[in-house]
Amino acid sequence: MKIRSSSALFLVCTVLGCITSYADEPANAAAAVALFDGKTLIGWSTKGTGGKATFAVEDGVIVGTSAKGGSNTFLCSDKTFRDFELEVDVKLEEKDTSYMNSGIQVRSRINEQGRVSGWQCEVDPSPRAWTCGIQEEAGRGWLQPVKPQDAKADLPVFAAGKTFKHNDWNHIKIVCEGNRIRTWLNGEAASDLTDDKGAAEGFIALQVHLGPEGHRYFFRDIKIREIVK
């Protein structure tokens, strides 16, 4: 039986489209659910000790504002998650990038010292450009990229971080499956880490870094697709 060229082209494009989709996204993910209703902080609360930053909702955006003293502050989801695909838009009001950064915590918990601890997808406007690198907050530190042991050595280049848009919205995607965590920044693949020491489940959190008061951090369109096993 002959297949029309147009039909054949449609078939090829469909198959290739599936392959591309499966390469970046889990095939067995549920429908996306909003974690932020755009109006209130219902489903979120600050956890951990020492942080003095505040969070509020303005025009459909979560706004975190830094305060003097204390430590990093985290707005945490009340619900915990195991395997998922998370997407969020982040913007920093950059005044001084020598200290200012943020991060998205995934599979996190409160440790014995009362601190938020777990995998963090970094948001880094500094010249090193490590946005979407992965570290363990209040734990082992940087996991990808890895800092050189020699403090004077050049920091490794993290190409995806160069796509970071200063004083503008950046789209971050994080996929956690089993012991693997992957990140994308503005559509470009960033980290791909397999880590047997990471937690199997935990909450999601938005970080306001310690530093001078009055610096603002913005988060919007927070959606999650849980991966069904």
C-alpha positions in Angstrom: 0.0 0.0 0.0 1.3 3.4 -0.9 1.5 6.2 1.7 1.0 9.7 0.5 4.0 11.9 1.0 2.1 14.3 3.2 1.0 11.5 5.4 4.5 10.1 5.6 5.8 13.6 6.5 3.2 13.9 9.2 4.1 10.5 10.6 7.8 11.3 10.7 7.2 14.6 12.3 5.0 13.1 14.9 7.5 10.4 15.8 10.4 12.9 16.0 8.3 15.2 18.1 7.7 12.4 20.6 11.4 11.6 20.7 12.2 15.2 21.4 9.6 15.5 24.1 10.7 12.3 25.9 14.3 13.5 25.9 13.4 16.5 28.0 10.3 15.6 29.9 9.1 12.4 31.7 6.6 10.5 29.6 4.6 9.5 32.6 4.0 12.9 34.2 0.6 13.9 35.4 -1.1 17.1 34.4 0.5 20.3 35.6 -0.9 21.8 38.9 -0.3 25.4 40.1 1.5 25.6 43.4 0.7 29.3 43.7 -2.8 30.6 43.2 -1.6 34.1 42.2 -3.5 35.8 45.0 -2.5 34.4 48.4 0.3 32.4 50.1 -2.1 29.5 50.9 -0.1 26.3 50.8 3.2 28.1 51.7 4.9 29.0 55.0 8.3 30.1 56.2 10.2 27.4 57.9 13.7 27.1 59.5 15.4 29.4 61.9 17.2 32.7 61.6 15.6 34.1 58.4 14.0 37.6 58.7 12.9 38.3 55.1 9.2 38.7 54.4 7.0 37.4 51.6 3.9 38.9 50.1 1.8 38.7 47.0 1.8 41.7 44.6 0.0 41.6 41.2 0.1 37.9 40.9 3.7 37.6 42.0 5.3 36.3 45.2 7.7 39.0 46.4 10.4 38.2 49.0 12.0 41.2 50.6 15.4 40.9 52.5 15.9 42.2 56.0 18.9 43.0 58.1 20.5 40.3 60.1 19.5 36.6 60.4 20.3 34.1 57.7 18.7 32.9 54.5 14.9 32.8 54.5 12.8 30.2 52.8 9.1 30.2 51.8 8.3 26.4 51.8 5.4 24.4 50.3 3.2 22.8 52.9 3.1 19.7 50.7 6.0 17.3 50.1 6.9 15.7 46.7 8.9 12.8 45.4 9.3 12.6 41.6 8.2 15.6 39.6 8.8 18.3 37.0 8.7 21.8 38.4 8.6 25.1 36.5 8.9 28.6 37.9 9.8 32.1 36.7 12.3 34.0 38.8 13.5 37.7 38.8 15.9 39.5 41.1 16.0 43.2 41.8 19.7 43.4 41.4 21.5 46.1 43.4 24.6 44.3 44.5 25.4 40.9 43.0 28.4 40.4 45.2 26.1 38.6 47.7 22.7 38.6 46.1 21.4 35.3 44.9 18.4 33.0 45.3 17.5 29.4 44.8 14.7 26.9 44.4 14.8 24.1 47.0 13.5 20.7 46.1 13.1 17.6 48.2 14.1 19.6 51.2 13.5 19.2 55.0 14.2 20.9 58.3 17.5 19.4 59.7 18.5 18.8 63.3 19.8 22.3 63.6 16.4 23.7 62.5 17.7 24.8 59.1 16.2 24.2 55.7 18.4 21.5 54.0 18.3 19.8 50.7 19.0 20.1 46.9 18.9 23.7 45.7 18.8 24.9 42.1 20.9 28.0 42.3 19.8 31.5 41.0 23.1 33.4 40.5 23.4 36.8 38.9 27.1 37.1 39.7 29.8 36.9 37.0 30.4 33.2 37.7 26.9 32.6 36.3 26.0 29.4 38.1 22.3 29.7 37.8 20.7 26.2 37.6 23.8 24.7 39.2 22.9 22.3 42.1 24.1 22.5 45.7 22.9 21.0 49.0 21.8 23.8 51.3 23.0 23.4 54.9 24.8 20.2 53.8 27.5 19.2 51.4 27.6 22.4 49.4 28.2 22.5 45.7 27.5 19.3 43.8 27.4 20.6 40.2 29.5 22.3 39.1 32.2 21.5 41.7 34.4 24.2 43.1 38.1 23.5 42.6 40.0 22.6 45.8 42.6 25.3 45.1 40.9 28.5 46.1 43.0 30.4 43.6 42.0 28.3 40.6 39.6 29.6 38.0 35.9 28.6 38.6 34.6 26.1 36.1 32.6 27.6 33.2 28.8 26.9 33.5 27.6 27.7 30.0 23.8 27.6 30.6 24.2 30.2 33.3 25.2 32.7 30.7 21.6 32.8 29.5 20.5 34.4 32.8 18.6 37.6 32.1 19.5 40.4 34.6 16.6 42.3 36.2 14.2 40.3 34.0 12.2 37.1 34.2 14.1 33.8 33.9 12.3 30.4 33.3 13.6 27.5 35.4 12.7 23.9 35.0 13.7 21.2 37.5 13.0 17.4 37.0 13.6 15.1 39.9 13.3 11.3 39.2 14.7 8.8 41.6 18.3 9.8 42.5 18.6 12.1 39.4 18.0 15.8 39.2 18.1 17.8 36.0 17.7 21.6 35.4 17.1 23.9 32.5 17.5 27.7 32.3 15.4 29.6 29.7 15.0 26.4 27.7 18.7 25.5 27.8 19.9 22.3 29.5 22.0 23.1 32.6 22.7 20.4 35.3 22.3 16.7 35.2 23.2 15.1 38.5 22.9 11.6 39.9 23.2 11.7 43.7 22.6 8.7 45.9 22.7 10.9 49.0 19.8 13.1 48.0 16.4 12.8 49.8 13.7 10.8 48.2 10.9 13.3 49.2 10.6 16.8 50.6 9.1 20.2 50.3 9.8 22.9 47.7 11.1 26.3 48.9 11.9 29.8 47.5 15.0 31.4 48.9 15.7 35.0 49.9 19.4 35.3 50.5 20.7 37.1 53.6 22.1 40.6 53.1 21.2 44.3 53.3 17.5 45.0 53.7 15.1 46.0 51.0 16.3 43.8 48.1 13.4 42.1 46.4 13.0 38.7 44.8 10.1 37.8 42.5 8.5 34.4 41.8 5.6 33.6 39.6 3.8 30.8 37.5 4.9 28.0 39.9 3.7 24.7 38.4 4.4 21.1 39.2 3.7 17.8 37.3 4.1 14.8 39.5 5.7 11.8 37.9 3.6 8.7 38.3 5.5 5.4 38.8 
